[in-house]
Amino acid sequence: MAHANQAEVTTTSVEVGSQSISMEEFHSKSDFWGRLTLWMLIIMSFVPPVYFSFVLGYHPGWGAIIGGLIGYAAFIGIMWFLEPITYYPVLGKSGTYIAFLTGNIANMCLPCSAAAQESIGAEPGTKKAEIAGTLGIAIASLTNIIVIIAVVLGGSYILTIIPQSIQDALKYILPAIYGGVLGQFSLKKPLYGLVAFVIGLAVFFSPIFSLIKIVVCVGLTITVVLFLEKLRSKTD
């Protein structure tokens, strides 16, 4: 991009103003700041329970804590490993750090990253796409924080003025986002969009354990698409 955008992405470097750094250096800085901020967040997450437990004296007992951890991990623990692997191809390294720091990955970070890549015509998985996706996630996260602050300060009042019909419609936001992302990429590769749609329906209605349906859907779609690409390359 020219000086109007103040940031230019090439296949080998990132230019900001008059400075230019290589992608290797960019990834190194991403690792440093990403790990630092995530560890800070992890430590700060323990501050409230430690304060309530050992300062105010409201410790529930280790049995209750361990039992709750085991129960929660048994239900959702597999996603701690699957989500980073599943989302990484679209988020990239730097985007993954920001997304897991701010949260709302599936319903905010992922579609914003995809939209940013689409807006500049970046091919997913490229370095250009990673930079664009990171900027999209960063702006979305800042906007989300501003909205959250507004909702926290005036949430009760906002809920009283929102019609019930709109509140009922909010539960369809996540499916609409997934549908929009699917449609966005399907315009480029209609056949692959159809493959993803059919596999998604098959996995959704199958008796597969619900926690692994997403990774099964993604894995099957990638496998079928790669198979079709190999067939196409042989015919060409």
Secondary structure, DSSP 8 states (H G I E B T S, - for coil): --TTTTEEE-SSEEEETTEEEEHHHHHHHHHHHHHHHHHHHHHHHHHHHHIIIIIS-----HHHHHHHHHHHHHHHTTHHHHHHHHHHHHHHHHHHHHHHHH--IIIIIHHHHHHHHHHTT--TTSHHHHHHHHHHHHHHHHHHHHHHHHHHHHHHHHHHHS-HHHHHHGGGHHHHHHHHHHHHHHTT-HHHHHHHHHHHHHHHHS---GGGHHHHHHHHHHHHHHHHHHHHHHH-
